[in-house]
Amino acid sequence: MKNRLLIFIISAVASVGFSKDFYGYGEINSVLQDGDLIFHKSQSPQSKAIFEATGSEWSHVGILVKNKNTWYVVEARNGIETTGLQTFINRGKNKEFKILRSPDYKDSTMRTRLHNTLRTYRGKKYDIYFEFNNSKIYCSELTYKVMKTVTGKEIGTVNKMKELRLDGPYVKELIKRRLTDLGKELNPNEPIITPVSQLYDFSLDLVAEN
């Protein structure tokens, strides 16, 4: 844990100033690689409920990929989307971001596997029920399943729905609107993977943040 804290401090110092114009700094682009995970503080309508349930504003995550010298983020948002990196950053609260890397991801050998795996998720819709099946998918479920397929290792902790904080007003309203009003019930034993559990996975290395 001390080593991870040291990495956070060093990276924070090294990345000062990158938030104004991400593409304006060749140094930061040069340290990125396909398969890096990027987190931001979402400002979507459901973000307040995610904050209540997880205790963290870090509520969204995607996977970085490079195409023709341009960086993009593959994310589960309104379905599976490919978003320009700067656009992804700009969408987050205060344009804050953190980029982390799995040491098990070896770019030279796994890039093709990563892109092939991402293609299998094309066309999938966003899972507003946060169910852990493959019919639809949410953001951290995408990163979890893709990286597990590519590296063979799990990123983050899979909890049960009942282990989250479900008694907040925003969470209750979300459950009512998406489940109760439609005659559905929340499954307390439904597995769930959260962005913050991936962000604080100490097996990951911090690459950059602002």
N, C-alpha and C positions, 0 to 999 in steps of 0.2 A: 504493500500500500504506500510506503514511503517513496519507493521508486516511481510509482504512478504520479504521486503528488509532485515530485521533482520534475517529471516530464511536463506536467501541466504548467508549472511555473516557468520553465525554460521556454516552452512553446508559446506561452502567453507573451513573454517578453519579445520573442523572435517575430511574432506576427502582428505587433502593434502597427497600425496604419493601413492594414490591408482592406479594411471594411469600406473605405470611401469608393474605391473603384477596383474591384477584384481583378479585372483583366488588365489594369494599368501596371501591374507588378509582375514582371517576368519571373521573379524569384518564387512566388507562391505557385504559379502554374507549373513550374519545373519540379516541385516536390509532390505533386498529385500523381496518383496512378489509378487506373481502372480498378474498381472494387472498393475504393475508399467509401466510407459511410459519412454522410453529411447530415447534421442535425440543426434544426432551428426551432424558434419559439413561434409556433403557428398562431395566426390570428383568425383562424376559421371559426364559424359559429360554435363548433363542438369543443374548441380548445379550452374553454372555461371548465367544462365537465371533465376533460382529461386532466386538467390541473388539480381539480378536487379529488379525482380518483387516484392519482399517482403522487400528488404532492410536488409536482415539478412542472415548470412552464416549458420545458423541453419536450415538445409534444409531437414532433414530426421528424421523419428520417427518410432519406433516399440513398441511392447508390450512384456514385460518380462513374461516368463512362466518357471516353474521348472518341470523337469522330471528326476526321479531317481537321485536326489541330484545334478543335473547339470542345470545351467541356460541357457536358450535360448531366442532369440528374434524372435518373429513372425513379419514379415515385408512384405510389398508390394514393391518388387524390380523388379525382372524379373518374375513377377507373385507372388503368395504368397509363401514365403520361411520361413523356420525355420533355424536360424543361431546361432551358438555358440556365447555366450555373448562376449568372448574375441575377436573373429573374427569380430564381429560387431564393437567393440570399435576400433580395429586396422585399420579398413577401413576408419574411419573418419579422418578428417584433424587434425594433431598433436595428434591424439588419444583422443581428447576432447570429453566429454560426460556430459550430465545432466540426472538425473533420478528423475522423479516426480511421485507423487501419488495422486489419487483422494480420498478425505476423505469420499466420498460416496461409495467407494469400500470396502466392508467388506470381507476379505479373507475367513473367515470360512464359510460364507453363499453364497458367489458369485463365488468361484473358479470353481465349476462344471458348472455354467452358463457361465462363461468366456470361458472355454475350449469347451463347446458345441457350443457356438456362433462362435468361431474361426474355428471350423470344417465346418461350413456352407460356409466359404470363401475358402476352399481348392479348388485348381484347377483353380481359377480365374486368368486371365491374368492382367498384369500391364496396366493401362489406360494412354497411352501417350497423350491423348486429355484432361485429367483432367476434365472429365464429372462426374456429381454427380448422376449417376445412378448405378445400381448394376451389369451391364453386365461385366464390368471390374473395377479395383480399383487401386487407388494410395495410397501412404503411410499414409498421414494424414487423408484421407477419411476412411481408414481401422480403424485407432485408434478412430476416431470420431464415426463411426457407431457401432463398437463393444462395446465401453464403454457406448454409449447411450443405447444400448440394455441391457447391463449388469446392469448399475446403474440407468438408467432412466434420467441421466443428460447429458447435452451437454458439451463437452470440446473444447474450442477454439471458434472463431467467424466465422460464415459462411458469407463470402463476395460475391460480384458479381465479375466476371472476370474483368469488366471494372474499378473496384476500385483498382486493382493492377497497378504497374508501367509497362506499356507495350511498352514503347518507346525506351528501351535500345537495343543496337545492338545484344546482345545474345538472348534476347526475340524475337526480330524481326526475327532473323535467325531461331529460333525454330518454330515459327508460320509458316514461309514460308515453312520449310522442312516438317513439320508434317501436315499442313493444306492446305495452298495456293497451293503448288505444286501438291497436290492430289485433287484439285478442291473443297476443303472444306473451310468453313468460320468460323472464331472465333465468338462464341456467346457471346456478351458483358455482357449479363444478366445471363450467366451460373453461378450457385452457386459454390463456391470453398472454401475449408477449407485448411489453410496453416499450416505447422509445427510450424512456429514462433507464430502464434496466439494461438496455444495450449501451447507452451512453456511459454508464458507470461499470461496464464490464472491464475488469482490470486486466484482461488478456489483450485488450486493444491498446494501440499506441496512438497518442495524440499527434496529428500531423500539423494542424493549423487551427487558429481561432482568432476572433477579433475582440 
